Amino acid sequence: MAELTGGPGPGDALLIVDVQADFLPGGSLAVPHGDQVIDPLKAWIGRFEAAGLPIFATFDWHPPDHCSFRAQGGAWPVHCVRDSPGARPADGLALPASAGRVLKATRREVDAYSGFAGTDLHALLQRTAVRRLFVGGLATDYCVLQTVLDALRLGYRVLLLRAAIRAVDVQAGDGERAIAAMLAAGAIASED
C-alpha cells in the first residue's frame, strides 16, 4: 500500500482531466463547485514540476455540432467547442507550457469521456515510462471515472486525488458511486 500512496517519484505522472472554463461556475456546463479543484491541482502541479515529472492534461475539444450536444440529440448543452473561450484551461490553473495536452471527442460523430478514447494518451505515457497516474479534474462521475477505469484496464496504477475532483451529480450520489467504482476497480484514494 505504501508503494501506491507514496510519491510522486520516478514512473509517476500527473493527469489533469478536463479542467476547462465551461465546466467551472459560469460555464455552459458548470460542475457544482468545479472551481474548488484548482488550488489542490496547482499544489500537485508544483510538486510534479519540482520533481521534474511529467504532467498531462486532457481537454474536451468538440466541433460545434458534436453528437453530445442537445441540438444533435445528445445529453449536454454546447460546451468546450474547440478554440472557444469555454474550451480553454481554467483561469488560475497555471498549467505549465511543458504539460502534454491531450484533445478528446474531436470528431462530430464520436463522444469520448475517457482521456484514452481515440487519443494518443497511452502512447505518450508509455513513451515517458509512466507506470502510475495521479488523477484529478472534472467531472468525477463522467470523464474522471472513465479515464481512471481505462487507465486501470491498461495496467496503470492510479492514485485518485479526492480533493481535486468534483461531480456533476445528475442523479444525487453519482459522484460517490463513481468514486466507489474507481476504488473497486483498483484505484487508491488520496485525500490531498
Summary of the structure (lengths in Angstrom):
residues: 192
radius of gyration: 15.4
end to end distance: 16.5
largest distance: 48.2
contacts: 644
relative contact order: 0.20
helix: 33%
strand: 22%
